[in-house]
Amino acid sequence: MAAVVRCLLLLLLAAALPAAAAPSEAGPGAGLHELEERLAVQEQRIAALEERLAAAEAGEERFHWGAAPLRLQGYTSVAFERREGRPATFDQEEFSLYFNSGISDRVSVFAEVELLHDRRRTDPETGRAEDVGRVRLERALVDYHPSDRFQLRAGKFLTPFGDWNVNHADPLQFTTSVPLAVDSVFPESSTGLMVRGSLEAAGLEFAYRLWVANGRGRDPDRHDANFRKAYGARLIVEPRPGLELGLSLLDDADDRVEEAHERDFGLDLRWLWGGLEVKGEGVVSQASGGDSPGSPEGLFLQGAYTVGRLTPVVRGEWFRRRTARHAERRWVAGAAYRLLAPTLLKVEVQRTLGGDGPGGNTALLCSVATFF
């Protein structure tokens, strides 16, 4: 590929030189202007070919639509699940595509599109069953990053509440399951405007996130159906190398429930020491309003230790759902094996106790997840 691109560069230069030397019939002034235009066009083409050459030598290909290159990446995961009292089943969990384009050195565009399960539906007119595919826009945003201290993000982004949610892609996590406190309290994504950045003060490194969004509701990506925006903030501090502590806050209203208002407070940590990774999150909610569905709360603590390609992992969880009278306790034990640099094979056993349901529940989960 690199040799082909080099040949194209040489041919392009060879074609450009005679064209630049050809006289113009419109006079010397017009000829000079035409020559400058041709040279500008050739310089743009050469720059584009040089970028493709660099990408080819790095083992990376990009699409070129319009003025800016478009990078296409993604990830997928497939799982097997066996739970007490239920049939064992395979699940094609996710297939996500990343679209990334750097418009300039300060402006970039990013989108994530998820292709989800087909859903079996019965046509009301014919009575025939048919599979209906679903496509979901997970993220779509424009980033303006003039400096590390100040960056502006607009569009649909992952809600920066805690650490797990913004790093939730399956190949990034050592377990197939998601902690209950992450999966059931705050919205996974938000549509609005965010200011973020990183700085140093008092010998410490800080990162911040401040955002305003439509918040929860029936159709939050398209419009806000109530008169209250969602406001959020997150602060991350690194008191020592390998240790990150985070504080998150979300103030929101849900137009699906009349006069419902909720504040979510979260704490999180992530500690890396050699092959050891310890991370945890806790969230407490304060829900108000006559028709409020309740205030969820929960926490989890997870430890993992990597030896070569193998990473054993254990996790303990405590969670009380919005309408539940009793909290659930869940224990997870398993391992992840790195088949390739971007590919993880994961196995885990779950044991869930408590809650409002009858008795406990045991489950076996296996999955393979990979970036591409």
N, C-alpha and C positions, 0 to 999 in steps of 0.2 A: 504493500500500500504506500509506504513512504517513497519507494522508487518511482511509482506511477505519479505521485504528486509532484516530485522533483521534475520529472519529464514535462508535466503540464506547465510548471513554472517557466522552464526554459522555452517551451513553445510559445507561451504567452508573451514573454519578453521579446522573442524573435519577431513575433507578429506586431508588437507595439512599436519597435524601432522604425521599420519602414513606414508605418502609418504616420509616425511623428515627423518623419523627414519629408513626406509628400507635400508639394506646394499646394496652396489653396488658390482657386480662381477668383475669390472675392477680395483680393488685395492683401497686403502684408498685415494690416491690423486684424482683419477677420481671421487670417491664417494663424496668427499668434493666439487668438482667443480659442480657436478650434483646437489648436495643439494643446493648450492648457487643459481644456475639457477632457480631451482624450487621455492625457497623462493622468488626470485625476481619476478617471474611470479605471485605467489600468492599475493605478496604485491601490484602489479599493479591491480589485480582483486579486492582486498579488497578496494583499494583507489577508484576505479571506482564505486563499490557498495556503499561505504560511500557517494560519491558525489550524487548518485541517491537517497540515503536515505535522505540526506539533502534537495534535490530538492523536494522529495515527501512530506516531513514535511512542506515545505514552500508552498505547493500547486502548484509546478512548475515541469513539466516533460521535459526531454530533450532526443533527439535522440543521440545515440552513434555510429558514423561511423568513423572508423579509431581511431587515438590516442586521438583526442579532441572531447568534446561534442558539439553537434549542437543544437542551440535553434531556434525554428521556431515560429514566431509571425507574425502579420500583421494588416491590417485594411481594411475596406470596407465602401462604401457609396452608397446610392441610393437617387435620387433626383426627384422632380416634378417641372416642369417649365411651366409657362404660360406667353407668351409675346403678345403684341399687334400685331394683324394681322397674328399671327401664331397659329397652333393647339397646344393645351395643350399636354404635353408629359411627360412620365416617362423616367428616364435615369439611368441605372445602371452605375454610374460614374466610380468607381474604385474598384479594388480588388487587393491589394498589399500584397505580402508575404515578410517577413524579415527573412533572414538566417544569424545567428550570431554564430561565434565559436571563443573561446579564445584558441589559440594554445599554448600560454605561458602567463606568467604574463606581458609580454611586447609586444607581437604580437597577433593581432586578425584579423579576416576576417569577412567582412560584405557584404551582397548583398540584394538588393531589386528588386523583379520581379513583374511587373504589368501585370495583365491579363485584356486586354481592350475589347471594344465592338467587337462583330462579325460584319463583314462588308459584305453586300450583293454584290455578284459578279456574272456576267453572263459568263458561260463557252463559249469561242468563237467557240469551235468545236461542242458542243452539243446544245448550246443555253439555257441550263438549269441554273436557278438561284441557287446559293449555298451560305451558310454563311461561311465566312473565319474568324477564330479566330486570334487574334493578341496578341503576347506576347512581352513585352518590358523590357529590362534590364535598370532599373532606376538608380541603383547604384551597383558597384562591386569594392570593395576596400580592401586594406591591410593596417592596421595601425601598426606603431611601436611607442610605447609611453614609452620611458625610464624615462620621468619625466613630470611634468606639464608644465615646461618652454619650452620644446622642444619635438615635436611629428612630425612624418613623415607619410604622407598618400599618397598612390599610387593607381591609378586606375580611375574609373569613380565615381565622387562625385558630390553632389549638389553644384552649383556655389555659393560660400559664398559672394553674393552681397546683402546687406541688411539683415533684420531679417526674413521677411516672407518666402522667398524662402527656407531657410534651415529648416523652421518649417512649411512646407506647408501641411502636412498631415491633411486631413479633420477633424479628431477628435480633433486637436489642435487649430482650428480656430472657431470663433463664427459665421461666415457667410458662406453661401454656395458659394458665388461668390468670386473671387480673384480680388484684385485691378488691374486696367488696367496698372498702372506703373510697377507692378511686373510681369504681364503676357505677356508683349509685347515688352520689351526692350532688356534684356540680356538673354543668354541661361540658361535654367533651370539646366542643368548639364554640366560638363566638364570632359574631359579625360586627365589626366596628373599627375602631382606631386605637392603636397602641403606640406608646413611646417607651423605648427601652435603651439600655446602654450598660456600660461597665466603667468603673473608676476605682482609684486607690485613695484611701484616707486612713490616717493613723496607722500606717503600715499594714493595712488589711485591704484585700480585694473585694469589691462589692459589685453586684449586678442588680439592676432594678427593672421592673415591668409595671407600667401604669396603663390602664386601658378603660375605654368606655364602649359599650356594645348594646345591642338590642336586648340581650338577655334571653331567659327562657320564654317559651310561648308556643303558639300553634304553628307559626311560620317565621321564626326569628331571622332566617337568612334574607328574607324579602322585605319585611317591615316590622316595626314595633307596634304592637296592638294596644299598649297602655301608655300612660304618661310618665312612666318611670324608667329611665335607662339603668342598665347594669354598670356598676363601677367596680373595678378591681385593682389590686396592687400586689406585687410580689417583690420581696427583697431576699437576695442570696448573698451570704458572706462566707468567705473562706478564711477561717481563723488560722489555719495551718495547712501546708500542702497535703492534699488528699482528703481533706475534710470540708464538706459543704453543709451549711445550715440554711434553711429557707423558712420564710414566713409569708403566708398568703392570706388575702382577704378578698371576699366577693360580696357585694351588696346588690340584691336583685329582687325583681318582682316577676310573678308568673301570671300572664294573662289568661291561662287556662283555669285558674282558680281565683274567684272573686276576692279582692282585697288581700291577696296572699303576698307577704313580704318575707324575705329570708336573708340572713347574713351568715356567711360561712367563714370560719376561721381555720387555718391549717398551719401545721408545723411539719417540717420534713428534714431529714438528714441523709447524707451519703458519705461513707467513709471508705477509702481505698488504702490498703496497706499490704504491699506485696501482692499475693494472689487472693487476698481476702477482700470481699466487698460486703459491707453492712449498710442497709438502707431501711428507712421506715418513714411512715407518714401518719399523722393524726388529724382528724377534722371534727369540728364541733359546729353545729348549726343552731341558729336561733330563728325559728319560724313564727310569724305572727299573722293575725287576720282571722276573721270569724270562720272562714272555710279552709284554713290552712291544713294541709295533709299531715303535718307533724314535722318534728325536727330530727333528722338522722344524725348519727355520730358514730365514729369508729376509728380504728387504728390498725396498723400492721407493722411488723418488724421482720425483716428478711436477712438471712446471712448466706453467703455463697463463697466457696473457696475453689479457685482454679488451679489444677495440677495438669500441666500439659494441655491436652485437648478436653479433659473431663472437668466438669464443674458440678459437684454436689451442692444442693440448695435446700434450705428449710425456711418455712415461714409460719408465723403465728398471727392470727387475725381475731379481732373483736369488733362486732358491728351490730348496731341496732337500726332497723329500717324505719321509715317514716311512720308507718301505721302499726308497727309491731309493739307488743308489750314486753317481750323478752329479747335479749340480745343473742346473736349467733356467735359461736366460737368455731373457727376453722383452722385446722392444722394441715400444712402442705409439706411433703418431703419428696424429693426427686433428684434428678440429675440432668445436665445438658452436656451433649457431646458435640464438639465443633468438627463437623465433617470436612468443611472447607472454611476459608476465612470468612465468607459471607453466609455460611449455612450452618444451622443448629438443628440437632435432633434432641427432642426434649421428652422426658418421661416424668410423671408425678403421680402421687397418691394423695387424695384429699380425705379428710375426716371432719365432718361438720356436726356440731352439737348445739343444742339449745334452739332458740328461736320459737316461733309460735307453731311450727309444724310438729308432727308426731315423730318422736325419737330422733336418732341420728342418721347420717347418710355418709356412705363411703363411695368414692369415685376414683377411677383410673383414667388418666388423660395422657395421650401421647401426641406429638406433633412434630412436623418438620417445617422449618421456616428459613427463607433465604432471600437475600437481596439479589437483584440482577441489574 
